[in-house]
Amino acid sequence: MSSRKQARAMDLPDFPCPPSVGEIATHAGSWGWINPVNVSQDERGFLWVKRDATPSPVAREPKGRQALAAWAEEGVTLHVPRKAYEHIQLLRGEVDEVAWVPVASVMPEIPGYASAEQ
């Protein structure tokens, strides 16, 4: 790694997305749209999101087909629209917490800060 000073995208004013969903839990106020194929449930029904999924400040798919991952005090919170439920897969066996982040809570609606971006 170079010792040069270099800005990150998160340094941009109001840029909400760290480079991965795994970093959302450690960056207060961060959020991003993700493909719902990155959301899974384990055999007990608990939700998980791929740690290396890349969040976007703008939904890449048509309205109602993207999940929203966001920072919350307890960890990552998630909004998945009903149209995207079909993409939620099942994780069998022990969940690899290096590859997956537990979803701490669910948002019933898209919050105001992200609704304009959809």
Backbone atoms as SQL, in Angstrom:
CREATE TABLE atoms (id INTEGER PRIMARY KEY, chain TEXT, resi INTEGER, resn TEXT, atom TEXT, x REAL, y REAL, z REAL);
INSERT INTO atoms VALUES
  (1, 'A', 1, 'MET', 'N', 0.843, -1.186, 0.000),
  (2, 'A', 1, 'MET', 'CA', 0.000, 0.000, 0.000),
  (3, 'A', 1, 'MET', 'C', 0.880, 1.238, 0.000),
  (4, 'A', 2, 'SER', 'N', 0.523, 2.172, -0.789),
  (5, 'A', 2, 'SER', 'CA', 1.263, 3.413, -0.910),
  (6, 'A', 2, 'SER', 'C', 1.020, 4.303, 0.309),
  (7, 'A', 3, 'SER', 'N', 1.974, 5.167, 0.599),
  (8, 'A', 3, 'SER', 'CA', 1.818, 6.092, 1.725),
  (9, 'A', 3, 'SER', 'C', 1.217, 7.431, 1.283),
  (10, 'A', 4, 'ARG', 'N', 0.814, 7.524, 0.014),
  (11, 'A', 4, 'ARG', 'CA', 0.241, 8.782, -0.469),
  (12, 'A', 4, 'ARG', 'C', -1.136, 9.032, 0.151),
  (13, 'A', 5, 'LYS', 'N', -1.487, 10.282, 0.270),
  (14, 'A', 5, 'LYS', 'CA', -2.803, 10.664, 0.768),
  (15, 'A', 5, 'LYS', 'C', -3.789, 10.552, -0.391),
  (16, 'A', 6, 'GLN', 'N', -4.901, 9.903, -0.141),
  (17, 'A', 6, 'GLN', 'CA', -5.895, 9.739, -1.196),
  (18, 'A', 6, 'GLN', 'C', -7.285, 9.754, -0.591),
  (19, 'A', 7, 'ALA', 'N', -8.180, 10.480, -1.237),
  (20, 'A', 7, 'ALA', 'CA', -9.561, 10.578, -0.759),
  (21, 'A', 7, 'ALA', 'C', -10.340, 9.318, -1.114),
  (22, 'A', 8, 'ARG', 'N', -11.348, 9.028, -0.308),
  (23, 'A', 8, 'ARG', 'CA', -12.265, 7.912, -0.568),
  (24, 'A', 8, 'ARG', 'C', -13.596, 8.483, -1.052),
  (25, 'A', 9, 'ALA', 'N', -14.389, 7.655, -1.725),
  (26, 'A', 9, 'ALA', 'CA', -15.706, 8.092, -2.180),
  (27, 'A', 9, 'ALA', 'C', -16.551, 8.577, -0.999),
  (28, 'A', 10, 'MET', 'N', -16.415, 7.934, 0.158),
  (29, 'A', 10, 'MET', 'CA', -17.173, 8.342, 1.347),
  (30, 'A', 10, 'MET', 'C', -16.803, 9.740, 1.825),
  (31, 'A', 11, 'ASP', 'N', -15.687, 10.299, 1.322),
  (32, 'A', 11, 'ASP', 'CA', -15.304, 11.665, 1.662),
  (33, 'A', 11, 'ASP', 'C', -16.117, 12.700, 0.882),
  (34, 'A', 12, 'LEU', 'N', -16.764, 12.274, -0.205),
  (35, 'A', 12, 'LEU', 'CA', -17.589, 13.190, -0.992),
  (36, 'A', 12, 'LEU', 'C', -18.804, 13.627, -0.175),
  (37, 'A', 13, 'PRO', 'N', -19.187, 14.892, -0.247),
  (38, 'A', 13, 'PRO', 'CA', -20.355, 15.349, 0.528),
  (39, 'A', 13, 'PRO', 'C', -21.598, 14.531, 0.183),
  (40, 'A', 14, 'ASP', 'N', -22.250, 14.008, 1.197),
  (41, 'A', 14, 'ASP', 'CA', -23.497, 13.256, 1.076),
  (42, 'A', 14, 'ASP', 'C', -23.386, 11.949, 0.299),
  (43, 'A', 15, 'PHE', 'N', -22.169, 11.452, 0.020),
  (44, 'A', 15, 'PHE', 'CA', -22.043, 10.159, -0.650),
  (45, 'A', 15, 'PHE', 'C', -22.278, 9.082, 0.409),
  (46, 'A', 16, 'PRO', 'N', -23.322, 8.247, 0.247),
  (47, 'A', 16, 'PRO', 'CA', -23.727, 7.357, 1.328),
  (48, 'A', 16, 'PRO', 'C', -23.107, 5.967, 1.338),
  (49, 'A', 17, 'CYS', 'N', -22.389, 5.578, 0.283),
  (50, 'A', 17, 'CYS', 'CA', -22.033, 4.171, 0.111),
  (51, 'A', 17, 'CYS', 'C', -20.574, 3.841, 0.372),
  (52, 'A', 18, 'PRO', 'N', -20.314, 3.026, 1.391),
  (53, 'A', 18, 'PRO', 'CA', -18.965, 2.486, 1.524),
  (54, 'A', 18, 'PRO', 'C', -18.754, 1.437, 0.432),
  (55, 'A', 19, 'PRO', 'N', -17.546, 0.935, 0.243),
  (56, 'A', 19, 'PRO', 'CA', -17.281, 0.000, -0.849),
  (57, 'A', 19, 'PRO', 'C', -17.980, -1.355, -0.724),
  (58, 'A', 20, 'SER', 'N', -18.440, -1.720, 0.471),
  (59, 'A', 20, 'SER', 'CA', -19.124, -2.999, 0.614),
  (60, 'A', 20, 'SER', 'C', -20.190, -2.911, 1.704),
  (61, 'A', 21, 'VAL', 'N', -21.165, -3.812, 1.641),
  (62, 'A', 21, 'VAL', 'CA', -22.215, -3.857, 2.654),
  (63, 'A', 21, 'VAL', 'C', -21.613, -4.130, 4.032),
  (64, 'A', 22, 'GLY', 'N', -20.555, -4.915, 4.077),
  (65, 'A', 22, 'GLY', 'CA', -19.907, -5.211, 5.350),
  (66, 'A', 22, 'GLY', 'C', -19.444, -3.970, 6.088),
  (67, 'A', 23, 'GLU', 'N', -19.143, -2.908, 5.360),
  (68, 'A', 23, 'GLU', 'CA', -18.689, -1.665, 5.988),
  (69, 'A', 23, 'GLU', 'C', -19.835, -0.765, 6.414),
  (70, 'A', 24, 'ILE', 'N', -21.049, -1.040, 5.957),
  (71, 'A', 24, 'ILE', 'CA', -22.188, -0.203, 6.349),
  (72, 'A', 24, 'ILE', 'C', -22.370, -0.211, 7.861),
  (73, 'A', 25, 'ALA', 'N', -22.200, -1.368, 8.487),
  (74, 'A', 25, 'ALA', 'CA', -22.390, -1.480, 9.935),
  (75, 'A', 25, 'ALA', 'C', -21.420, -0.619, 10.731),
  (76, 'A', 26, 'THR', 'N', -20.307, -0.233, 10.144),
  (77, 'A', 26, 'THR', 'CA', -19.303, 0.565, 10.861),
  (78, 'A', 26, 'THR', 'C', -19.229, 2.009, 10.393),
  (79, 'A', 27, 'HIS', 'N', -20.110, 2.411, 9.485),
  (80, 'A', 27, 'HIS', 'CA', -20.126, 3.787, 8.974),
  (81, 'A', 27, 'HIS', 'C', -21.501, 4.401, 9.223),
  (82, 'A', 28, 'ALA', 'N', -21.634, 5.122, 10.334),
  (83, 'A', 28, 'ALA', 'CA', -22.916, 5.745, 10.689),
  (84, 'A', 28, 'ALA', 'C', -23.448, 6.579, 9.529),
  (85, 'A', 29, 'GLY', 'N', -24.727, 6.414, 9.248),
  (86, 'A', 29, 'GLY', 'CA', -25.380, 7.183, 8.189),
  (87, 'A', 29, 'GLY', 'C', -25.213, 6.611, 6.800),
  (88, 'A', 30, 'SER', 'N', -24.483, 5.524, 6.646),
  (89, 'A', 30, 'SER', 'CA', -24.265, 4.971, 5.308),
  (90, 'A', 30, 'SER', 'C', -25.423, 4.074, 4.891),
  (91, 'A', 31, 'TRP', 'N', -25.608, 3.957, 3.588),
  (92, 'A', 31, 'TRP', 'CA', -26.665, 3.114, 3.038),
  (93, 'A', 31, 'TRP', 'C', -26.393, 2.906, 1.558),
  (94, 'A', 32, 'GLY', 'N', -27.107, 1.963, 0.964),
  (95, 'A', 32, 'GLY', 'CA', -26.970, 1.747, -0.472),
  (96, 'A', 32, 'GLY', 'C', -27.924, 0.672, -0.968),
  (97, 'A', 33, 'TRP', 'N', -28.268, 0.784, -2.229),
  (98, 'A', 33, 'TRP', 'CA', -29.127, -0.199, -2.900),
  (99, 'A', 33, 'TRP', 'C', -28.284, -1.397, -3.299),
  (100, 'A', 34, 'ILE', 'N', -28.827, -2.593, -3.107),
  (101, 'A', 34, 'ILE', 'CA', -28.124, -3.814, -3.492),
  (102, 'A', 34, 'ILE', 'C', -29.080, -4.740, -4.240),
  (103, 'A', 35, 'ASN', 'N', -28.505, -5.645, -4.990),
  (104, 'A', 35, 'ASN', 'CA', -29.295, -6.649, -5.677),
  (105, 'A', 35, 'ASN', 'C', -29.826, -7.621, -4.620),
  (106, 'A', 36, 'PRO', 'N', -31.114, -7.954, -4.638),
  (107, 'A', 36, 'PRO', 'CA', -31.654, -8.834, -3.607),
  (108, 'A', 36, 'PRO', 'C', -31.097, -10.262, -3.635),
  (109, 'A', 37, 'VAL', 'N', -30.375, -10.646, -4.676),
  (110, 'A', 37, 'VAL', 'CA', -29.730, -11.969, -4.665),
  (111, 'A', 37, 'VAL', 'C', -28.637, -12.028, -3.600),
  (112, 'A', 38, 'ASN', 'N', -28.258, -10.878, -3.055),
  (113, 'A', 38, 'ASN', 'CA', -27.262, -10.815, -1.985),
  (114, 'A', 38, 'ASN', 'C', -27.873, -10.996, -0.603),
  (115, 'A', 39, 'VAL', 'N', -29.178, -11.226, -0.544),
  (116, 'A', 39, 'VAL', 'CA', -29.885, -11.435, 0.719),
  (117, 'A', 39, 'VAL', 'C', -30.279, -12.906, 0.816),
  (118, 'A', 40, 'SER', 'N', -30.028, -13.507, 1.968),
  (119, 'A', 40, 'SER', 'CA', -30.394, -14.908, 2.189),
  (120, 'A', 40, 'SER', 'C', -30.934, -15.072, 3.598),
  (121, 'A', 41, 'GLN', 'N', -31.560, -16.222, 3.826),
  (122, 'A', 41, 'GLN', 'CA', -31.976, -16.582, 5.173),
  (123, 'A', 41, 'GLN', 'C', -31.327, -17.914, 5.536),
  (124, 'A', 42, 'ASP', 'N', -31.062, -18.087, 6.827),
  (125, 'A', 42, 'ASP', 'CA', -30.498, -19.367, 7.259),
  (126, 'A', 42, 'ASP', 'C', -31.632, -20.345, 7.568),
  (127, 'A', 43, 'GLU', 'N', -31.277, -21.511, 8.017),
  (128, 'A', 43, 'GLU', 'CA', -32.278, -22.563, 8.272),
  (129, 'A', 43, 'GLU', 'C', -33.231, -22.223, 9.411),
  (130, 'A', 44, 'ARG', 'N', -32.868, -21.230, 10.215),
  (131, 'A', 44, 'ARG', 'CA', -33.750, -20.778, 11.298),
  (132, 'A', 44, 'ARG', 'C', -34.575, -19.562, 10.886),
  (133, 'A', 45, 'GLY', 'N', -34.368, -19.080, 9.647),
  (134, 'A', 45, 'GLY', 'CA', -35.138, -17.946, 9.137),
  (135, 'A', 45, 'GLY', 'C', -34.496, -16.592, 9.364),
  (136, 'A', 46, 'PHE', 'N', -33.299, -16.548, 9.951),
  (137, 'A', 46, 'PHE', 'CA', -32.619, -15.271, 10.169),
  (138, 'A', 46, 'PHE', 'C', -32.037, -14.757, 8.858),
  (139, 'A', 47, 'LEU', 'N', -32.133, -13.447, 8.660),
  (140, 'A', 47, 'LEU', 'CA', -31.642, -12.830, 7.430),
  (141, 'A', 47, 'LEU', 'C', -30.153, -12.510, 7.501),
  (142, 'A', 48, 'TRP', 'N', -29.502, -12.657, 6.343),
  (143, 'A', 48, 'TRP', 'CA', -28.079, -12.359, 6.167),
  (144, 'A', 48, 'TRP', 'C', -27.914, -11.637, 4.837),
  (145, 'A', 49, 'VAL', 'N', -26.870, -10.817, 4.747),
  (146, 'A', 49, 'VAL', 'CA', -26.552, -10.141, 3.493),
  (147, 'A', 49, 'VAL', 'C', -25.077, -10.368, 3.191),
  (148, 'A', 50, 'LYS', 'N', -24.744, -10.558, 1.910),
  (149, 'A', 50, 'LYS', 'CA', -23.353, -10.810, 1.534),
  (150, 'A', 50, 'LYS', 'C', -22.475, -9.631, 1.916),
  (151, 'A', 51, 'ARG', 'N', -21.429, -9.931, 2.649),
  (152, 'A', 51, 'ARG', 'CA', -20.513, -8.895, 3.143),
  (153, 'A', 51, 'ARG', 'C', -19.864, -8.108, 2.007),
  (154, 'A', 52, 'ASP', 'N', -19.552, -8.785, 0.886),
  (155, 'A', 52, 'ASP', 'CA', -18.844, -8.103, -0.201),
  (156, 'A', 52, 'ASP', 'C', -19.777, -7.513, -1.263),
  (157, 'A', 53, 'ALA', 'N', -21.088, -7.518, -1.019),
  (158, 'A', 53, 'ALA', 'CA', -22.025, -6.891, -1.967),
  (159, 'A', 53, 'ALA', 'C', -21.700, -5.398, -2.066),
  (160, 'A', 54, 'THR', 'N', -21.774, -4.868, -3.272),
  (161, 'A', 54, 'THR', 'CA', -21.427, -3.461, -3.504),
  (162, 'A', 54, 'THR', 'C', -22.678, -2.596, -3.526),
  (163, 'A', 55, 'PRO', 'N', -22.839, -1.720, -2.519),
  (164, 'A', 55, 'PRO', 'CA', -24.011, -0.850, -2.500),
  (165, 'A', 55, 'PRO', 'C', -23.876, 0.301, -3.504),
  (166, 'A', 56, 'SER', 'N', -25.015, 0.776, -3.982),
  (167, 'A', 56, 'SER', 'CA', -25.047, 1.877, -4.943),
  (168, 'A', 56, 'SER', 'C', -25.959, 2.983, -4.409),
  (169, 'A', 57, 'PRO', 'N', -25.620, 4.255, -4.665),
  (170, 'A', 57, 'PRO', 'CA', -26.488, 5.345, -4.201),
  (171, 'A', 57, 'PRO', 'C', -27.770, 5.465, -5.033),
  (172, 'A', 58, 'VAL', 'N', -27.833, 4.771, -6.153),
  (173, 'A', 58, 'VAL', 'CA', -29.015, 4.801, -7.019),
  (174, 'A', 58, 'VAL', 'C', -29.405, 3.360, -7.340),
  (175, 'A', 59, 'ALA', 'N', -30.694, 3.043, -7.280),
  (176, 'A', 59, 'ALA', 'CA', -31.156, 1.695, -7.594),
  (177, 'A', 59, 'ALA', 'C', -30.796, 1.360, -9.037),
  (178, 'A', 60, 'ARG', 'N', -30.220, 0.186, -9.255),
  (179, 'A', 60, 'ARG', 'CA', -29.775, -0.234, -10.587),
  (180, 'A', 60, 'ARG', 'C', -30.849, -0.984, -11.356),
  (181, 'A', 61, 'GLU', 'N', -31.865, -1.454, -10.655),
  (182, 'A', 61, 'GLU', 'CA', -32.949, -2.229, -11.253),
  (183, 'A', 61, 'GLU', 'C', -34.233, -1.410, -11.199),
  (184, 'A', 62, 'PRO', 'N', -35.271, -1.870, -11.883),
  (185, 'A', 62, 'PRO', 'CA', -36.554, -1.153, -11.818),
  (186, 'A', 62, 'PRO', 'C', -37.078, -1.048, -10.392),
  (187, 'A', 63, 'LYS', 'N', -37.926, -0.058, -10.167),
  (188, 'A', 63, 'LYS', 'CA', -38.513, 0.172, -8.854),
  (189, 'A', 63, 'LYS', 'C', -39.119, -1.124, -8.305),
  (190, 'A', 64, 'GLY', 'N', -38.865, -1.382, -7.056),
  (191, 'A', 64, 'GLY', 'CA', -39.409, -2.562, -6.412),
  (192, 'A', 64, 'GLY', 'C', -38.582, -3.819, -6.589),
  (193, 'A', 65, 'ARG', 'N', -37.428, -3.726, -7.237),
  (194, 'A', 65, 'ARG', 'CA', -36.597, -4.917, -7.464),
  (195, 'A', 65, 'ARG', 'C', -35.239, -4.830, -6.782),
  (196, 'A', 66, 'GLN', 'N', -35.006, -3.810, -5.965),
  (197, 'A', 66, 'GLN', 'CA', -33.743, -3.655, -5.266),
  (198, 'A', 66, 'GLN', 'C', -33.966, -3.677, -3.767),
  (199, 'A', 67, 'ALA', 'N', -32.990, -4.180, -3.039),
  (200, 'A', 67, 'ALA', 'CA', -33.023, -4.145, -1.575),
  (201, 'A', 67, 'ALA', 'C', -32.199, -2.933, -1.127),
  (202, 'A', 68, 'LEU', 'N', -32.525, -2.410, 0.030),
  (203, 'A', 68, 'LEU', 'CA', -31.800, -1.278, 0.587),
  (204, 'A', 68, 'LEU', 'C', -31.147, -1.719, 1.886),
  (205, 'A', 69, 'ALA', 'N', -29.824, -1.613, 1.956),
  (206, 'A', 69, 'ALA', 'CA', -29.075, -1.899, 3.184),
  (207, 'A', 69, 'ALA', 'C', -28.663, -0.564, 3.780),
  (208, 'A', 70, 'ALA', 'N', -28.801, -0.420, 5.090),
  (209, 'A', 70, 'ALA', 'CA', -28.479, 0.853, 5.733),
  (210, 'A', 70, 'ALA', 'C', -27.895, 0.619, 7.123),
  (211, 'A', 71, 'TRP', 'N', -27.192, 1.638, 7.608),
  (212, 'A', 71, 'TRP', 'CA', -26.626, 1.614, 8.948),
  (213, 'A', 71, 'TRP', 'C', -27.740, 1.779, 9.977),
  (214, 'A', 72, 'ALA', 'N', -27.618, 1.072, 11.071),
  (215, 'A', 72, 'ALA', 'CA', -28.469, 1.251, 12.245),
  (216, 'A', 72, 'ALA', 'C', -27.567, 1.042, 13.456),
  (217, 'A', 73, 'GLU', 'N', -27.959, 1.572, 14.586),
  (218, 'A', 73, 'GLU', 'CA', -27.125, 1.440, 15.784),
  (219, 'A', 73, 'GLU', 'C', -26.783, -0.002, 16.100),
  (220, 'A', 74, 'GLU', 'N', -27.713, -0.912, 15.838),
  (221, 'A', 74, 'GLU', 'CA', -27.486, -2.314, 16.169),
  (222, 'A', 74, 'GLU', 'C', -26.801, -3.094, 15.057),
  (223, 'A', 75, 'GLY', 'N', -26.571, -2.486, 13.900),
  (224, 'A', 75, 'GLY', 'CA', -25.908, -3.161, 12.780),
  (225, 'A', 75, 'GLY', 'C', -26.545, -2.781, 11.456),
  (226, 'A', 76, 'VAL', 'N', -26.631, -3.726, 10.543),
  (227, 'A', 76, 'VAL', 'CA', -27.215, -3.462, 9.226),
  (228, 'A', 76, 'VAL', 'C', -28.725, -3.661, 9.298),
  (229, 'A', 77, 'THR', 'N', -29.464, -2.703, 8.750),
  (230, 'A', 77, 'THR', 'CA', -30.909, -2.822, 8.619),
  (231, 'A', 77, 'THR', 'C', -31.215, -2.958, 7.135),
  (232, 'A', 78, 'LEU', 'N', -32.325, -3.578, 6.816),
  (233, 'A', 78, 'LEU', 'CA', -32.588, -3.947, 5.430),
  (234, 'A', 78, 'LEU', 'C', -34.048, -3.704, 5.058),
  (235, 'A', 79, 'HIS', 'N', -34.251, -3.208, 3.840),
  (236, 'A', 79, 'HIS', 'CA', -35.595, -3.133, 3.256),
  (237, 'A', 79, 'HIS', 'C', -35.570, -3.981, 1.994),
  (238, 'A', 80, 'VAL', 'N', -36.481, -4.940, 1.925),
  (239, 'A', 80, 'VAL', 'CA', -36.618, -5.762, 0.730),
  (240, 'A', 80, 'VAL', 'C', -38.068, -5.633, 0.261),
  (241, 'A', 81, 'PRO', 'N', -38.295, -5.097, -0.940),
  (242, 'A', 81, 'PRO', 'CA', -39.667, -4.995, -1.428),
  (243, 'A', 81, 'PRO', 'C', -40.242, -6.378, -1.743),
  (244, 'A', 82, 'ARG', 'N', -41.539, -6.513, -1.631),
  (245, 'A', 82, 'ARG', 'CA', -42.197, -7.813, -1.854),
  (246, 'A', 82, 'ARG', 'C', -41.831, -8.435, -3.197),
  (247, 'A', 83, 'LYS', 'N', -41.689, -7.620, -4.233),
  (248, 'A', 83, 'LYS', 'CA', -41.354, -8.151, -5.560),
  (249, 'A', 83, 'LYS', 'C', -39.991, -8.835, -5.579),
  (250, 'A', 84, 'ALA', 'N', -39.156, -8.522, -4.603),
  (251, 'A', 84, 'ALA', 'CA', -37.804, -9.092, -4.557),
  (252, 'A', 84, 'ALA', 'C', -37.698, -10.297, -3.626),
  (253, 'A', 85, 'TYR', 'N', -38.773, -10.650, -2.932),
  (254, 'A', 85, 'TYR', 'CA', -38.735, -11.795, -2.020),
  (255, 'A', 85, 'TYR', 'C', -38.303, -13.073, -2.735),
  (256, 'A', 86, 'GLU', 'N', -38.670, -13.201, -3.994),
  (257, 'A', 86, 'GLU', 'CA', -38.355, -14.426, -4.742),
  (258, 'A', 86, 'GLU', 'C', -36.848, -14.686, -4.852),
  (259, 'A', 87, 'HIS', 'N', -36.029, -13.654, -4.646),
  (260, 'A', 87, 'HIS', 'CA', -34.575, -13.785, -4.781),
  (261, 'A', 87, 'HIS', 'C', -33.891, -14.220, -3.478),
  (262, 'A', 88, 'ILE', 'N', -34.621, -14.212, -2.373),
  (263, 'A', 88, 'ILE', 'CA', -34.021, -14.595, -1.094),
  (264, 'A', 88, 'ILE', 'C', -33.765, -16.104, -1.090),
  (265, 'A', 89, 'GLN', 'N', -32.514, -16.468, -0.950),
  (266, 'A', 89, 'GLN', 'CA', -32.089, -17.871, -0.985),
  (267, 'A', 89, 'GLN', 'C', -31.957, -18.431, 0.433),
  (268, 'A', 90, 'LEU', 'N', -31.782, -19.735, 0.533),
  (269, 'A', 90, 'LEU', 'CA', -31.597, -20.409, 1.806),
  (270, 'A', 90, 'LEU', 'C', -30.128, -20.797, 1.989),
  (271, 'A', 91, 'LEU', 'N', -29.561, -20.418, 3.131),
  (272, 'A', 91, 'LEU', 'CA', -28.201, -20.824, 3.490),
  (273, 'A', 91, 'LEU', 'C', -28.304, -22.069, 4.353),
  (274, 'A', 92, 'ARG', 'N', -27.698, -23.146, 3.915),
  (275, 'A', 92, 'ARG', 'CA', -27.756, -24.399, 4.668),
  (276, 'A', 92, 'ARG', 'C', -26.510, -24.559, 5.534),
  (277, 'A', 93, 'GLY', 'N', -26.704, -25.134, 6.710),
  (278, 'A', 93, 'GLY', 'CA', -25.578, -25.369, 7.609),
  (279, 'A', 93, 'GLY', 'C', -25.146, -24.112, 8.341),
  (280, 'A', 94, 'GLU', 'N', -23.942, -24.167, 8.838),
  (281, 'A', 94, 'GLU', 'CA', -23.375, -23.046, 9.589),
  (282, 'A', 94, 'GLU', 'C', -23.095, -21.874, 8.647),
  (283, 'A', 95, 'VAL', 'N', -23.518, -20.672, 9.031),
  (284, 'A', 95, 'VAL', 'CA', -23.314, -19.488, 8.192),
  (285, 'A', 95, 'VAL', 'C', -21.891, -18.963, 8.388),
  (286, 'A', 96, 'ASP', 'N', -21.197, -18.721, 7.288),
  (287, 'A', 96, 'ASP', 'CA', -19.838, -18.187, 7.303),
  (288, 'A', 96, 'ASP', 'C', -19.909, -16.678, 7.541),
  (289, 'A', 97, 'GLU', 'N', -19.638, -16.258, 8.773),
  (290, 'A', 97, 'GLU', 'CA', -19.754, -14.843, 9.115),
  (291, 'A', 97, 'GLU', 'C', -18.629, -13.991, 8.532),
  (292, 'A', 98, 'VAL', 'N', -17.667, -14.608, 7.892),
  (293, 'A', 98, 'VAL', 'CA', -16.661, -13.845, 7.151),
  (294, 'A', 98, 'VAL', 'C', -17.276, -13.389, 5.819),
  (295, 'A', 99, 'ALA', 'N', -18.151, -14.210, 5.267),
  (296, 'A', 99, 'ALA', 'CA', -18.778, -13.921, 3.976),
  (297, 'A', 99, 'ALA', 'C', -20.138, -13.236, 4.102),
  (298, 'A', 100, 'TRP', 'N', -20.786, -13.369, 5.263),
  (299, 'A', 100, 'TRP', 'CA', -22.148, -12.862, 5.456),
  (300, 'A', 100, 'TRP', 'C', -22.237, -11.972, 6.684),
  (301, 'A', 101, 'VAL', 'N', -23.085, -10.929, 6.598),
  (302, 'A', 101, 'VAL', 'CA', -23.344, -10.008, 7.709),
  (303, 'A', 101, 'VAL', 'C', -24.766, -10.278, 8.206),
  (304, 'A', 102, 'PRO', 'N', -24.944, -10.442, 9.520),
  (305, 'A', 102, 'PRO', 'CA', -26.310, -10.627, 10.013),
  (306, 'A', 102, 'PRO', 'C', -27.120, -9.338, 9.858),
  (307, 'A', 103, 'VAL', 'N', -28.377, -9.477, 9.500),
  (308, 'A', 103, 'VAL', 'CA', -29.270, -8.320, 9.389),
  (309, 'A', 103, 'VAL', 'C', -29.891, -8.106, 10.761),
  (310, 'A', 104, 'ALA', 'N', -29.616, -6.941, 11.358),
  (311, 'A', 104, 'ALA', 'CA', -30.066, -6.661, 12.723),
  (312, 'A', 104, 'ALA', 'C', -31.544, -6.302, 12.790),
  (313, 'A', 105, 'SER', 'N', -32.046, -5.640, 11.747),
  (314, 'A', 105, 'SER', 'CA', -33.448, -5.234, 11.742),
  (315, 'A', 105, 'SER', 'C', -33.919, -5.039, 10.300),
  (316, 'A', 106, 'VAL', 'N', -35.235, -4.926, 10.174),
  (317, 'A', 106, 'VAL', 'CA', -35.856, -4.759, 8.862),
  (318, 'A', 106, 'VAL', 'C', -36.608, -3.432, 8.841),
  (319, 'A', 107, 'MET', 'N', -36.481, -2.698, 7.744),
  (320, 'A', 107, 'MET', 'CA', -37.229, -1.458, 7.555),
  (321, 'A', 107, 'MET', 'C', -38.518, -1.792, 6.800),
  (322, 'A', 108, 'PRO', 'N', -39.687, -1.492, 7.360),
  (323, 'A', 108, 'PRO', 'CA', -40.931, -1.809, 6.657),
  (324, 'A', 108, 'PRO', 'C', -41.155, -0.941, 5.410),
  (325, 'A', 109, 'GLU', 'N', -40.556, 0.240, 5.395),
  (326, 'A', 109, 'GLU', 'CA', -40.700, 1.153, 4.264),
  (327, 'A', 109, 'GLU', 'C', -39.340, 1.756, 3.921),
  (328, 'A', 110, 'ILE', 'N', -39.243, 2.279, 2.707),
  (329, 'A', 110, 'ILE', 'CA', -38.012, 2.955, 2.289),
  (330, 'A', 110, 'ILE', 'C', -37.949, 4.300, 3.013),
  (331, 'A', 111, 'PRO', 'N', -36.863, 4.567, 3.720),
  (332, 'A', 111, 'PRO', 'CA', -36.750, 5.850, 4.421),
  (333, 'A', 111, 'PRO', 'C', -36.627, 7.016, 3.446),
  (334, 'A', 112, 'GLY', 'N', -37.003, 8.188, 3.899),
  (335, 'A', 112, 'GLY', 'CA', -36.990, 9.389, 3.057),
  (336, 'A', 112, 'GLY', 'C', -35.669, 9.673, 2.378),
  (337, 'A', 113, 'TYR', 'N', -34.547, 9.441, 3.070),
  (338, 'A', 113, 'TYR', 'CA', -33.258, 9.756, 2.468),
  (339, 'A', 113, 'TYR', 'C', -32.970, 8.915, 1.236),
  (340, 'A', 114, 'ALA', 'N', -33.582, 7.762, 1.094),
  (341, 'A', 114, 'ALA', 'CA', -33.319, 6.896, -0.057),
  (342, 'A', 114, 'ALA', 'C', -34.458, 6.899, -1.069),
  (343, 'A', 115, 'SER', 'N', -35.643, 7.349, -0.677),
  (344, 'A', 115, 'SER', 'CA', -36.787, 7.263, -1.581),
  (345, 'A', 115, 'SER', 'C', -36.611, 8.122, -2.839),
  (346, 'A', 116, 'ALA', 'N', -35.921, 9.226, -2.733),
  (347, 'A', 116, 'ALA', 'CA', -35.698, 10.089, -3.898),
  (348, 'A', 116, 'ALA', 'C', -34.722, 9.454, -4.882),
  (349, 'A', 117, 'GLU', 'N', -33.920, 8.512, -4.419),
  (350, 'A', 117, 'GLU', 'CA', -32.900, 7.891, -5.259),
  (351, 'A', 117, 'GLU', 'C', -33.437, 6.706, -6.047),
  (352, 'A', 118, 'GLN', 'N', -34.640, 6.274, -5.738),
  (353, 'A', 118, 'GLN', 'CA', -35.168, 5.071, -6.371),
  (354, 'A', 118, 'GLN', 'C', -35.702, 5.344, -7.760);
